[in-house]
């Protein structure tokens, strides 16, 4: 992982908005998300990398450019070799989770799409997570949520900068 500047103004560990508190809470949330992803992967007979690929494919249309995911972009995003991406996509396609579709304007380009039936399976599995997220959101005002969203956007941007 690439290092950036040292954290500025680190606060005592008992500070409720200090760096230590953020680190503990973010690690805890990440651990819970990983646990849920592992359980889904196991239930579906997939690898955790396959679930990470599904998330990347699902979220691709939500990105800045709105472009569908391609195997090359997936390789870069997940930091995998082209062979590992091919094996992952083969598993996902065999299990009915993704479809490879050639771009109509350039048949050399392959777009990856999350299969409709697989989306329904994932939606059913992750409904409790959606309910929990909504229950947490309802505890905050619109103004507070805007701050949370801004923090998460900035945090994701900062994390993306750490990619090698």
N, C-alpha and C positions, 0 to 999 in steps of 0.2 A: 504494500500500500504506500502510495506517495505521501510524503509528509508535507503539511503546509505550515504556516506560521504557528508558533506556540500559542496555546489558548491565552487570550488576554483577560486579565482580571479574574482569574480563578478564585472562587469564593470558598469559604470553609465548608466542610462536608455537611454540616447541619443547616446550611442556607437552603430554604425551600425552593429557590430558583437558581441555585448554583449549578455549576458544571457537573459536580458529582451526582446531584439529584437527577439531572437530566440523563446522565449516563446510565444510572441504575434503572430508571423508568423506561428508557428506550431499549436497553438490553432485555428487560422483562417483557416488554411488548413484542420484541423481535422473537424471543424464546417461545412465547405463546403462539405467534403466527407460524413459526417453524413447526411446532408441535401439531397444529391443525393441518398444515401442508403435508407433513409426514403421514398423518393418519389418512388423509385423502389419497395420497399416493399409494399407500399400502392397500387401501380398500379398492382402488382402481387397478392394482397390479402395475403401477408405474414407479419410476425412479423419482426422487425429489427434483432432479434436474428437469425431468419431463414436466413436472408441475410448474417449475420456474419458467419453462418455455411456454406453457399454456398461458400463464399470467402475462408474459411479454407479448404473446400473440393477441390476447384479448385486449390489452391496453394500447396496442400499437396505433389504433385508430384515434385514440384519445391524446396522442402526443402532439407536439408542436406542429409537425408537418401533416398530421392526419393520414399519413401514408400507411398502407397495409405492411405487415411484417414480411420480410424476405429471409431466406436462409442466411444470407450474408450479414444482414443486420442482427439477426438472432445470434449468430456466432460472435459478433462484436459485443453485443449486450450481455451475453452470458459468459463471455471470455472462454469459449470452447474452441477446439480444433474443428475444421470443416468435417472431418470424419465423425467426431462426437456429435455434431449437429445432425449429420445425416442419420446416424444410428438413433438419435432421439426422435427425429421426425418420422423415421420408419416405424418406431414403436407407437408413436402417437397416431399415425395414420392407420396402422393395423388395428389399434384399439378403438378406432372411430372418433378420436378426439379432434383431429385436425384434417384438413384437406389442403392439398397442394393444387393451386390453380395457376395456369399460365396466364400472364398478362395479355390482354387482347391486342395491345399495341406493339408488344415486343415479346414474342414467344420464348425468348431466352430467359426472361424474367419470371420467377415463380413467386407467387404471393401465397402466404400461409393464412388460412382461415380456420377459426374455431368452429367446429361442426355444430349445427343447431341442436342436435340430440344431445351432444356432450355438454353443451351450455346448460341444458335443462338438468342434466345429472349434477353438474357443479352447483347450479343454483339451488337445487334441493339440498345438497350437502352443506352449502355455506349459508343457508337461510338463518341458522342460529347466530352466526357471526354478524350477519347484516342486522339482525334484531338487536344484538348487543351493542353494535356501533350506533344504531339509531337511539337506543336507550341512553347511551352516553352523550350523544349529541343533544338530546332534549334537555339535558341538565345545564346547558349553556345558552346565553343570549346570542342573537345574531351577530352582534359586535364581537363577542368573545370567539365565536366560531370563525369569523373572518381572520382574527389573529392566529387561531390554531391553524387554519388553512395556509395562511402566509408562512407560518413557521415550518409546516410540513413541506411546502414548496421549496423554501430556502434550504431546508435540511436535505431534501432529495437532490437539489442542485449541488450542494456542497459534497454530498456523498459521491455523486457522479464524477466530480472533479478528481476524486481519489483513484479512479480506475487507471490502471497501467496502460 
